[in-house]
Structures are given as C-alpha cells and as structure tokens.
Amino acid sequence: MESLFDASFQNGADHPLSLSLTEEIPFLKKQTRLTFAHCGVIDPHSLKSYE
C-alpha cells in the first residue's frame, strides 16, 4: 500500500511495476477473457446492468 502512495497513484500516476492495460500486453492480447469479460463494460451499481 505504501508504494502506491509513494508513486502518487491518487493523482493518476502509474506505479513503477505497472505493465499497462491488459489489452495492450502482447501475451494477454491473444487470449479470450472469460472470468472478467464484462469488467468495465457494466456498471456494478446499476440494477439495469445487473438484470
């Protein structure tokens, strides 16, 4: 946790160990997301999305 604050993540800075977006990593780009396929697509606080 301390390293996140040291990297100023609360101001939008990247952590030194950040690899970038999952979709931009060559190894992961070729794979199909199953478990987290809807991650970022739906609003977890919306009843309509839940339905």
PDBQT receptor file of N, H, CA, C and O in Angstrom, charges set to zero:
ATOM      1  N   MET A   1       0.816  -1.169   0.000  1.00  0.00    +0.000 N 
ATOM      2  CA  MET A   1       0.000   0.000   0.000  1.00  0.00    +0.000 C 
ATOM      3  C   MET A   1       0.870   1.247   0.000  1.00  0.00    +0.000 C 
ATOM      4  O   MET A   1       0.589   2.218  -0.703  1.00  0.00    +0.000 OA
ATOM      5  N   GLU A   2       1.909   1.208   0.782  1.00  0.00    +0.000 N 
ATOM      6  H   GLU A   2       2.138   0.419   1.352  1.00  0.00    +0.000 HD
ATOM      7  CA  GLU A   2       2.781   2.375   0.885  1.00  0.00    +0.000 C 
ATOM      8  C   GLU A   2       3.393   2.747  -0.462  1.00  0.00    +0.000 C 
ATOM      9  O   GLU A   2       3.537   3.926  -0.783  1.00  0.00    +0.000 OA
ATOM     10  N   SER A   3       3.756   1.720  -1.256  1.00  0.00    +0.000 N 
ATOM     11  H   SER A   3       3.639   0.762  -0.996  1.00  0.00    +0.000 HD
ATOM     12  CA  SER A   3       4.371   2.002  -2.559  1.00  0.00    +0.000 C 
ATOM     13  C   SER A   3       3.393   2.664  -3.524  1.00  0.00    +0.000 C 
ATOM     14  O   SER A   3       3.811   3.414  -4.406  1.00  0.00    +0.000 OA
ATOM     15  N   LEU A   4       2.102   2.399  -3.369  1.00  0.00    +0.000 N 
ATOM     16  H   LEU A   4       1.763   1.790  -2.652  1.00  0.00    +0.000 HD
ATOM     17  CA  LEU A   4       1.105   3.068  -4.204  1.00  0.00    +0.000 C 
ATOM     18  C   LEU A   4       1.059   4.563  -3.899  1.00  0.00    +0.000 C 
ATOM     19  O   LEU A   4       0.986   5.390  -4.808  1.00  0.00    +0.000 OA
ATOM     20  N   PHE A   5       1.101   4.897  -2.620  1.00  0.00    +0.000 N 
ATOM     21  H   PHE A   5       1.160   4.225  -1.881  1.00  0.00    +0.000 HD
ATOM     22  CA  PHE A   5       1.102   6.313  -2.246  1.00  0.00    +0.000 C 
ATOM     23  C   PHE A   5       2.412   6.978  -2.630  1.00  0.00    +0.000 C 
ATOM     24  O   PHE A   5       2.420   8.146  -3.020  1.00  0.00    +0.000 OA
ATOM     25  N   ASP A   6       3.526   6.248  -2.525  1.00  0.00    +0.000 N 
ATOM     26  H   ASP A   6       3.519   5.300  -2.208  1.00  0.00    +0.000 HD
ATOM     27  CA  ASP A   6       4.817   6.785  -2.948  1.00  0.00    +0.000 C 
ATOM     28  C   ASP A   6       4.822   7.097  -4.442  1.00  0.00    +0.000 C 
ATOM     29  O   ASP A   6       5.498   8.027  -4.881  1.00  0.00    +0.000 OA
ATOM     30  N   ALA A   7       4.070   6.322  -5.220  1.00  0.00    +0.000 N 
ATOM     31  H   ALA A   7       3.520   5.567  -4.863  1.00  0.00    +0.000 HD
ATOM     32  CA  ALA A   7       4.005   6.527  -6.671  1.00  0.00    +0.000 C 
ATOM     33  C   ALA A   7       2.957   7.569  -7.044  1.00  0.00    +0.000 C 
ATOM     34  O   ALA A   7       2.768   7.855  -8.226  1.00  0.00    +0.000 OA
ATOM     35  N   SER A   8       2.268   8.147  -6.043  1.00  0.00    +0.000 N 
ATOM     36  H   SER A   8       2.422   7.915  -5.082  1.00  0.00    +0.000 HD
ATOM     37  CA  SER A   8       1.234   9.168  -6.259  1.00  0.00    +0.000 C 
ATOM     38  C   SER A   8       0.066   8.656  -7.104  1.00  0.00    +0.000 C 
ATOM     39  O   SER A   8      -0.431   9.366  -7.978  1.00  0.00    +0.000 OA
ATOM     40  N   PHE A   9      -0.371   7.416  -6.839  1.00  0.00    +0.000 N 
ATOM     41  H   PHE A   9       0.033   6.839  -6.128  1.00  0.00    +0.000 HD
ATOM     42  CA  PHE A   9      -1.479   6.835  -7.603  1.00  0.00    +0.000 C 
ATOM     43  C   PHE A   9      -2.752   7.656  -7.472  1.00  0.00    +0.000 C 
ATOM     44  O   PHE A   9      -3.557   7.697  -8.403  1.00  0.00    +0.000 OA
ATOM     45  N   GLN A  10      -2.950   8.315  -6.326  1.00  0.00    +0.000 N 
ATOM     46  H   GLN A  10      -2.296   8.282  -5.570  1.00  0.00    +0.000 HD
ATOM     47  CA  GLN A  10      -4.159   9.100  -6.127  1.00  0.00    +0.000 C 
ATOM     48  C   GLN A  10      -4.212  10.309  -7.056  1.00  0.00    +0.000 C 
ATOM     49  O   GLN A  10      -5.270  10.914  -7.227  1.00  0.00    +0.000 OA
ATOM     50  N   ASN A  11      -3.086  10.662  -7.652  1.00  0.00    +0.000 N 
ATOM     51  H   ASN A  11      -2.226  10.170  -7.513  1.00  0.00    +0.000 HD
ATOM     52  CA  ASN A  11      -3.035  11.762  -8.618  1.00  0.00    +0.000 C 
ATOM     53  C   ASN A  11      -2.996  11.257 -10.054  1.00  0.00    +0.000 C 
ATOM     54  O   ASN A  11      -2.808  12.040 -10.985  1.00  0.00    +0.000 OA
ATOM     55  N   GLY A  12      -3.176   9.942 -10.236  1.00  0.00    +0.000 N 
ATOM     56  H   GLY A  12      -3.329   9.307  -9.480  1.00  0.00    +0.000 HD
ATOM     57  CA  GLY A  12      -3.215   9.365 -11.580  1.00  0.00    +0.000 C 
ATOM     58  C   GLY A  12      -1.880   8.866 -12.098  1.00  0.00    +0.000 C 
ATOM     59  O   GLY A  12      -1.785   8.453 -13.254  1.00  0.00    +0.000 OA
ATOM     60  N   ALA A  13      -0.845   8.894 -11.270  1.00  0.00    +0.000 N 
ATOM     61  H   ALA A  13      -0.921   9.229 -10.331  1.00  0.00    +0.000 HD
ATOM     62  CA  ALA A  13       0.473   8.424 -11.711  1.00  0.00    +0.000 C 
ATOM     63  C   ALA A  13       0.509   6.897 -11.759  1.00  0.00    +0.000 C 
ATOM     64  O   ALA A  13      -0.205   6.232 -11.008  1.00  0.00    +0.000 OA
ATOM     65  N   ASP A  14       1.335   6.347 -12.633  1.00  0.00    +0.000 N 
ATOM     66  H   ASP A  14       1.915   6.886 -13.243  1.00  0.00    +0.000 HD
ATOM     67  CA  ASP A  14       1.492   4.902 -12.732  1.00  0.00    +0.000 C 
ATOM     68  C   ASP A  14       2.450   4.392 -11.672  1.00  0.00    +0.000 C 
ATOM     69  O   ASP A  14       3.406   5.071 -11.298  1.00  0.00    +0.000 OA
ATOM     70  N   HIS A  15       2.182   3.190 -11.194  1.00  0.00    +0.000 N 
ATOM     71  H   HIS A  15       1.406   2.638 -11.498  1.00  0.00    +0.000 HD
ATOM     72  CA  HIS A  15       3.090   2.514 -10.271  1.00  0.00    +0.000 C 
ATOM     73  C   HIS A  15       4.266   1.988 -11.088  1.00  0.00    +0.000 C 
ATOM     74  O   HIS A  15       4.070   1.571 -12.230  1.00  0.00    +0.000 OA
ATOM     75  N   PRO A  16       5.469   1.992 -10.547  1.00  0.00    +0.000 N 
ATOM     76  CA  PRO A  16       6.640   1.502 -11.294  1.00  0.00    +0.000 C 
ATOM     77  C   PRO A  16       6.500   0.067 -11.800  1.00  0.00    +0.000 C 
ATOM     78  O   PRO A  16       7.127  -0.292 -12.797  1.00  0.00    +0.000 OA
ATOM     79  N   LEU A  17       5.700  -0.754 -11.140  1.00  0.00    +0.000 N 
ATOM     80  H   LEU A  17       5.191  -0.462 -10.330  1.00  0.00    +0.000 HD
ATOM     81  CA  LEU A  17       5.525  -2.144 -11.565  1.00  0.00    +0.000 C 
ATOM     82  C   LEU A  17       4.341  -2.337 -12.512  1.00  0.00    +0.000 C 
ATOM     83  O   LEU A  17       4.050  -3.461 -12.920  1.00  0.00    +0.000 OA
ATOM     84  N   SER A  18       3.664  -1.258 -12.859  1.00  0.00    +0.000 N 
ATOM     85  H   SER A  18       3.900  -0.344 -12.528  1.00  0.00    +0.000 HD
ATOM     86  CA  SER A  18       2.515  -1.343 -13.760  1.00  0.00    +0.000 C 
ATOM     87  C   SER A  18       2.956  -1.803 -15.143  1.00  0.00    +0.000 C 
ATOM     88  O   SER A  18       3.948  -1.310 -15.679  1.00  0.00    +0.000 OA
ATOM     89  N   LEU A  19       2.222  -2.743 -15.715  1.00  0.00    +0.000 N 
ATOM     90  H   LEU A  19       1.416  -3.144 -15.279  1.00  0.00    +0.000 HD
ATOM     91  CA  LEU A  19       2.556  -3.273 -17.041  1.00  0.00    +0.000 C 
ATOM     92  C   LEU A  19       1.772  -2.608 -18.157  1.00  0.00    +0.000 C 
ATOM     93  O   LEU A  19       2.122  -2.789 -19.323  1.00  0.00    +0.000 OA
ATOM     94  N   SER A  20       0.755  -1.868 -17.866  1.00  0.00    +0.000 N 
ATOM     95  H   SER A  20       0.470  -1.721 -16.919  1.00  0.00    +0.000 HD
ATOM     96  CA  SER A  20      -0.134  -1.156 -18.779  1.00  0.00    +0.000 C 
ATOM     97  C   SER A  20      -1.489  -1.849 -18.780  1.00  0.00    +0.000 C 
ATOM     98  O   SER A  20      -1.747  -2.726 -17.956  1.00  0.00    +0.000 OA
ATOM     99  N   LEU A  21      -2.342  -1.456 -19.698  1.00  0.00    +0.000 N 
ATOM    100  H   LEU A  21      -2.133  -0.744 -20.368  1.00  0.00    +0.000 HD
ATOM    101  CA  LEU A  21      -3.662  -2.080 -19.793  1.00  0.00    +0.000 C 
ATOM    102  C   LEU A  21      -3.526  -3.530 -20.228  1.00  0.00    +0.000 C 
ATOM    103  O   LEU A  21      -2.641  -3.872 -21.012  1.00  0.00    +0.000 OA
ATOM    104  N   THR A  22      -4.396  -4.369 -19.722  1.00  0.00    +0.000 N 
ATOM    105  H   THR A  22      -5.116  -4.091 -19.086  1.00  0.00    +0.000 HD
ATOM    106  CA  THR A  22      -4.349  -5.797 -20.044  1.00  0.00    +0.000 C 
ATOM    107  C   THR A  22      -4.413  -6.043 -21.548  1.00  0.00    +0.000 C 
ATOM    108  O   THR A  22      -3.734  -6.928 -22.069  1.00  0.00    +0.000 OA
ATOM    109  N   GLU A  23      -5.238  -5.249 -22.245  1.00  0.00    +0.000 N 
ATOM    110  H   GLU A  23      -5.789  -4.530 -21.822  1.00  0.00    +0.000 HD
ATOM    111  CA  GLU A  23      -5.413  -5.421 -23.685  1.00  0.00    +0.000 C 
ATOM    112  C   GLU A  23      -4.159  -5.060 -24.480  1.00  0.00    +0.000 C 
ATOM    113  O   GLU A  23      -4.057  -5.406 -25.657  1.00  0.00    +0.000 OA
ATOM    114  N   GLU A  24      -3.218  -4.379 -23.863  1.00  0.00    +0.000 N 
ATOM    115  H   GLU A  24      -3.301  -4.097 -22.907  1.00  0.00    +0.000 HD
ATOM    116  CA  GLU A  24      -2.007  -3.955 -24.572  1.00  0.00    +0.000 C 
ATOM    117  C   GLU A  24      -0.809  -4.871 -24.328  1.00  0.00    +0.000 C 
ATOM    118  O   GLU A  24       0.232  -4.691 -24.960  1.00  0.00    +0.000 OA
ATOM    119  N   ILE A  25      -0.929  -5.840 -23.435  1.00  0.00    +0.000 N 
ATOM    120  H   ILE A  25      -1.775  -5.986 -22.921  1.00  0.00    +0.000 HD
ATOM    121  CA  ILE A  25       0.162  -6.772 -23.151  1.00  0.00    +0.000 C 
ATOM    122  C   ILE A  25       0.108  -7.877 -24.201  1.00  0.00    +0.000 C 
ATOM    123  O   ILE A  25      -0.896  -8.585 -24.286  1.00  0.00    +0.000 OA
ATOM    124  N   PRO A  26       1.172  -8.045 -25.009  1.00  0.00    +0.000 N 
ATOM    125  CA  PRO A  26       1.151  -8.998 -26.122  1.00  0.00    +0.000 C 
ATOM    126  C   PRO A  26       0.707 -10.412 -25.727  1.00  0.00    +0.000 C 
ATOM    127  O   PRO A  26      -0.087 -11.021 -26.445  1.00  0.00    +0.000 OA
ATOM    128  N   PHE A  27       1.192 -10.939 -24.623  1.00  0.00    +0.000 N 
ATOM    129  H   PHE A  27       1.837 -10.444 -24.040  1.00  0.00    +0.000 HD
ATOM    130  CA  PHE A  27       0.833 -12.291 -24.205  1.00  0.00    +0.000 C 
ATOM    131  C   PHE A  27      -0.661 -12.400 -23.922  1.00  0.00    +0.000 C 
ATOM    132  O   PHE A  27      -1.288 -13.396 -24.281  1.00  0.00    +0.000 OA
ATOM    133  N   LEU A  28      -1.234 -11.385 -23.284  1.00  0.00    +0.000 N 
ATOM    134  H   LEU A  28      -0.725 -10.575 -22.992  1.00  0.00    +0.000 HD
ATOM    135  CA  LEU A  28      -2.646 -11.420 -22.922  1.00  0.00    +0.000 C 
ATOM    136  C   LEU A  28      -3.561 -10.994 -24.058  1.00  0.00    +0.000 C 
ATOM    137  O   LEU A  28      -4.746 -11.328 -24.060  1.00  0.00    +0.000 OA
ATOM    138  N   LYS A  29      -3.024 -10.264 -25.016  1.00  0.00    +0.000 N 
ATOM    139  H   LYS A  29      -2.062  -9.993 -25.014  1.00  0.00    +0.000 HD
ATOM    140  CA  LYS A  29      -3.815  -9.770 -26.146  1.00  0.00    +0.000 C 
ATOM    141  C   LYS A  29      -4.408 -10.919 -26.962  1.00  0.00    +0.000 C 
ATOM    142  O   LYS A  29      -5.485 -10.778 -27.541  1.00  0.00    +0.000 OA
ATOM    143  N   LYS A  30      -3.709 -12.054 -27.008  1.00  0.00    +0.000 N 
ATOM    144  H   LYS A  30      -2.834 -12.169 -26.538  1.00  0.00    +0.000 HD
ATOM    145  CA  LYS A  30      -4.150 -13.202 -27.799  1.00  0.00    +0.000 C 
ATOM    146  C   LYS A  30      -5.183 -14.064 -27.081  1.00  0.00    +0.000 C 
ATOM    147  O   LYS A  30      -5.749 -14.978 -27.680  1.00  0.00    +0.000 OA
ATOM    148  N   GLN A  31      -5.433 -13.781 -25.804  1.00  0.00    +0.000 N 
ATOM    149  H   GLN A  31      -4.973 -13.039 -25.317  1.00  0.00    +0.000 HD
ATOM    150  CA  GLN A  31      -6.321 -14.627 -25.008  1.00  0.00    +0.000 C 
ATOM    151  C   GLN A  31      -7.734 -14.063 -24.938  1.00  0.00    +0.000 C 
ATOM    152  O   GLN A  31      -7.950 -12.864 -25.111  1.00  0.00    +0.000 OA
ATOM    153  N   THR A  32      -8.682 -14.941 -24.685  1.00  0.00    +0.000 N 
ATOM    154  H   THR A  32      -8.507 -15.916 -24.545  1.00  0.00    +0.000 HD
ATOM    155  CA  THR A  32     -10.080 -14.544 -24.527  1.00  0.00    +0.000 C 
ATOM    156  C   THR A  32     -10.391 -14.451 -23.048  1.00  0.00    +0.000 C 
ATOM    157  O   THR A  32     -10.190 -15.407 -22.298  1.00  0.00    +0.000 OA
ATOM    158  N   ARG A  33     -10.880 -13.303 -22.636  1.00  0.00    +0.000 N 
ATOM    159  H   ARG A  33     -11.043 -12.526 -23.245  1.00  0.00    +0.000 HD
ATOM    160  CA  ARG A  33     -11.234 -13.113 -21.230  1.00  0.00    +0.000 C 
ATOM    161  C   ARG A  33     -12.572 -13.794 -20.956  1.00  0.00    +0.000 C 
ATOM    162  O   ARG A  33     -13.563 -13.507 -21.626  1.00  0.00    +0.000 OA
ATOM    163  N   LEU A  34     -12.602 -14.678 -19.989  1.00  0.00    +0.000 N 
ATOM    164  H   LEU A  34     -11.796 -14.911 -19.444  1.00  0.00    +0.000 HD
ATOM    165  CA  LEU A  34     -13.848 -15.336 -19.614  1.00  0.00    +0.000 C 
ATOM    166  C   LEU A  34     -14.339 -14.840 -18.257  1.00  0.00    +0.000 C 
ATOM    167  O   LEU A  34     -15.471 -14.373 -18.133  1.00  0.00    +0.000 OA
ATOM    168  N   THR A  35     -13.498 -14.942 -17.257  1.00  0.00    +0.000 N 
ATOM    169  H   THR A  35     -12.578 -15.321 -17.357  1.00  0.00    +0.000 HD
ATOM    170  CA  THR A  35     -13.898 -14.585 -15.906  1.00  0.00    +0.000 C 
ATOM    171  C   THR A  35     -14.249 -13.109 -15.775  1.00  0.00    +0.000 C 
ATOM    172  O   THR A  35     -15.239 -12.759 -15.132  1.00  0.00    +0.000 OA
ATOM    173  N   PHE A  36     -13.443 -12.246 -16.380  1.00  0.00    +0.000 N 
ATOM    174  H   PHE A  36     -12.639 -12.531 -16.902  1.00  0.00    +0.000 HD
ATOM    175  CA  PHE A  36     -13.655 -10.812 -16.265  1.00  0.00    +0.000 C 
ATOM    176  C   PHE A  36     -14.085 -10.195 -17.590  1.00  0.00    +0.000 C 
ATOM    177  O   PHE A  36     -13.738  -9.050 -17.881  1.00  0.00    +0.000 OA
ATOM    178  N   ALA A  37     -14.825 -10.931 -18.382  1.00  0.00    +0.000 N 
ATOM    179  H   ALA A  37     -15.107 -11.861 -18.145  1.00  0.00    +0.000 HD
ATOM    180  CA  ALA A  37     -15.228 -10.461 -19.709  1.00  0.00    +0.000 C 
ATOM    181  C   ALA A  37     -16.045  -9.179 -19.654  1.00  0.00    +0.000 C 
ATOM    182  O   ALA A  37     -15.953  -8.352 -20.561  1.00  0.00    +0.000 OA
ATOM    183  N   HIS A  38     -16.838  -8.999 -18.610  1.00  0.00    +0.000 N 
ATOM    184  H   HIS A  38     -16.912  -9.671 -17.873  1.00  0.00    +0.000 HD
ATOM    185  CA  HIS A  38     -17.692  -7.814 -18.514  1.00  0.00    +0.000 C 
ATOM    186  C   HIS A  38     -17.092  -6.723 -17.622  1.00  0.00    +0.000 C 
ATOM    187  O   HIS A  38     -17.751  -5.726 -17.326  1.00  0.00    +0.000 OA
ATOM    188  N   CYS A  39     -15.861  -6.915 -17.203  1.00  0.00    +0.000 N 
ATOM    189  H   CYS A  39     -15.326  -7.725 -17.443  1.00  0.00    +0.000 HD
ATOM    190  CA  CYS A  39     -15.190  -5.930 -16.350  1.00  0.00    +0.000 C 
ATOM    191  C   CYS A  39     -15.050  -4.613 -17.106  1.00  0.00    +0.000 C 
ATOM    192  O   CYS A  39     -14.445  -4.566 -18.177  1.00  0.00    +0.000 OA
ATOM    193  N   GLY A  40     -15.605  -3.558 -16.552  1.00  0.00    +0.000 N 
ATOM    194  H   GLY A  40     -16.096  -3.596 -15.682  1.00  0.00    +0.000 HD
ATOM    195  CA  GLY A  40     -15.539  -2.254 -17.184  1.00  0.00    +0.000 C 
ATOM    196  C   GLY A  40     -16.616  -2.014 -18.216  1.00  0.00    +0.000 C 
ATOM    197  O   GLY A  40     -16.731  -0.905 -18.738  1.00  0.00    +0.000 OA
ATOM    198  N   VAL A  41     -17.423  -3.045 -18.531  1.00  0.00    +0.000 N 
ATOM    199  H   VAL A  41     -17.330  -3.946 -18.107  1.00  0.00    +0.000 HD
ATOM    200  CA  VAL A  41     -18.476  -2.919 -19.536  1.00  0.00    +0.000 C 
ATOM    201  C   VAL A  41     -19.801  -2.552 -18.881  1.00  0.00    +0.000 C 
ATOM    202  O   VAL A  41     -20.591  -1.788 -19.438  1.00  0.00    +0.000 OA
ATOM    203  N   ILE A  42     -20.036  -3.101 -17.697  1.00  0.00    +0.000 N 
ATOM    204  H   ILE A  42     -19.394  -3.721 -17.244  1.00  0.00    +0.000 HD
ATOM    205  CA  ILE A  42     -21.290  -2.820 -16.999  1.00  0.00    +0.000 C 
ATOM    206  C   ILE A  42     -21.025  -1.959 -15.769  1.00  0.00    +0.000 C 
ATOM    207  O   ILE A  42     -19.898  -1.880 -15.280  1.00  0.00    +0.000 OA
ATOM    208  N   ASP A  43     -22.075  -1.323 -15.282  1.00  0.00    +0.000 N 
ATOM    209  H   ASP A  43     -22.990  -1.388 -15.679  1.00  0.00    +0.000 HD
ATOM    210  CA  ASP A  43     -21.991  -0.532 -14.064  1.00  0.00    +0.000 C 
ATOM    211  C   ASP A  43     -22.397  -1.418 -12.898  1.00  0.00    +0.000 C 
ATOM    212  O   ASP A  43     -23.561  -1.809 -12.818  1.00  0.00    +0.000 OA
ATOM    213  N   PRO A  44     -21.483  -1.752 -11.988  1.00  0.00    +0.000 N 
ATOM    214  CA  PRO A  44     -21.821  -2.658 -10.892  1.00  0.00    +0.000 C 
ATOM    215  C   PRO A  44     -22.835  -2.094  -9.906  1.00  0.00    +0.000 C 
ATOM    216  O   PRO A  44     -23.363  -2.829  -9.071  1.00  0.00    +0.000 OA
ATOM    217  N   HIS A  45     -23.112  -0.799  -9.994  1.00  0.00    +0.000 N 
ATOM    218  H   HIS A  45     -22.683  -0.202 -10.671  1.00  0.00    +0.000 HD
ATOM    219  CA  HIS A  45     -24.071  -0.172  -9.091  1.00  0.00    +0.000 C 
ATOM    220  C   HIS A  45     -25.439   0.021  -9.750  1.00  0.00    +0.000 C 
ATOM    221  O   HIS A  45     -26.333   0.627  -9.158  1.00  0.00    +0.000 OA
ATOM    222  N   SER A  46     -25.602  -0.491 -10.965  1.00  0.00    +0.000 N 
ATOM    223  H   SER A  46     -24.876  -0.983 -11.445  1.00  0.00    +0.000 HD
ATOM    224  CA  SER A  46     -26.848  -0.308 -11.702  1.00  0.00    +0.000 C 
ATOM    225  C   SER A  46     -27.698  -1.572 -11.669  1.00  0.00    +0.000 C 
ATOM    226  O   SER A  46     -27.216  -2.659 -11.991  1.00  0.00    +0.000 OA
ATOM    227  N   LEU A  47     -28.969  -1.428 -11.277  1.00  0.00    +0.000 N 
ATOM    228  H   LEU A  47     -29.360  -0.545 -11.016  1.00  0.00    +0.000 HD
ATOM    229  CA  LEU A  47     -29.881  -2.569 -11.303  1.00  0.00    +0.000 C 
ATOM    230  C   LEU A  47     -30.130  -3.038 -12.723  1.00  0.00    +0.000 C 
ATOM    231  O   LEU A  47     -30.260  -4.238 -12.965  1.00  0.00    +0.000 OA
ATOM    232  N   LYS A  48     -30.198  -2.115 -13.659  1.00  0.00    +0.000 N 
ATOM    233  H   LYS A  48     -30.092  -1.140 -13.463  1.00  0.00    +0.000 HD
ATOM    234  CA  LYS A  48     -30.424  -2.465 -15.064  1.00  0.00    +0.000 C 
ATOM    235  C   LYS A  48     -29.276  -3.330 -15.592  1.00  0.00    +0.000 C 
ATOM    236  O   LYS A  48     -29.519  -4.304 -16.304  1.00  0.00    +0.000 OA
ATOM    237  N   SER A  49     -28.029  -2.988 -15.252  1.00  0.00    +0.000 N 
ATOM    238  H   SER A  49     -27.831  -2.197 -14.673  1.00  0.00    +0.000 HD
ATOM    239  CA  SER A  49     -26.879  -3.788 -15.663  1.00  0.00    +0.000 C 
ATOM    240  C   SER A  49     -26.921  -5.168 -15.006  1.00  0.00    +0.000 C 
ATOM    241  O   SER A  49     -26.566  -6.173 -15.622  1.00  0.00    +0.000 OA
ATOM    242  N   TYR A  50     -27.360  -5.198 -13.748  1.00  0.00    +0.000 N 
ATOM    243  H   TYR A  50     -27.649  -4.381 -13.248  1.00  0.00    +0.000 HD
ATOM    244  CA  TYR A  50     -27.455  -6.468 -13.032  1.00  0.00    +0.000 C 
ATOM    245  C   TYR A  50     -28.430  -7.411 -13.703  1.00  0.00    +0.000 C 
ATOM    246  O   TYR A  50     -28.172  -8.611 -13.806  1.00  0.00    +0.000 OA
ATOM    247  N   GLU A  51     -29.550  -6.876 -14.160  1.00  0.00    +0.000 N 
ATOM    248  H   GLU A  51     -29.760  -5.902 -14.076  1.00  0.00    +0.000 HD
ATOM    249  CA  GLU A  51     -30.558  -7.703 -14.816  1.00  0.00    +0.000 C 
ATOM    250  C   GLU A  51     -30.021  -8.241 -16.119  1.00  0.00    +0.000 C 
ATOM    251  O   GLU A  51     -30.723  -8.964 -16.825  1.00  0.00    +0.000 OA
TER     252      GLU A  51
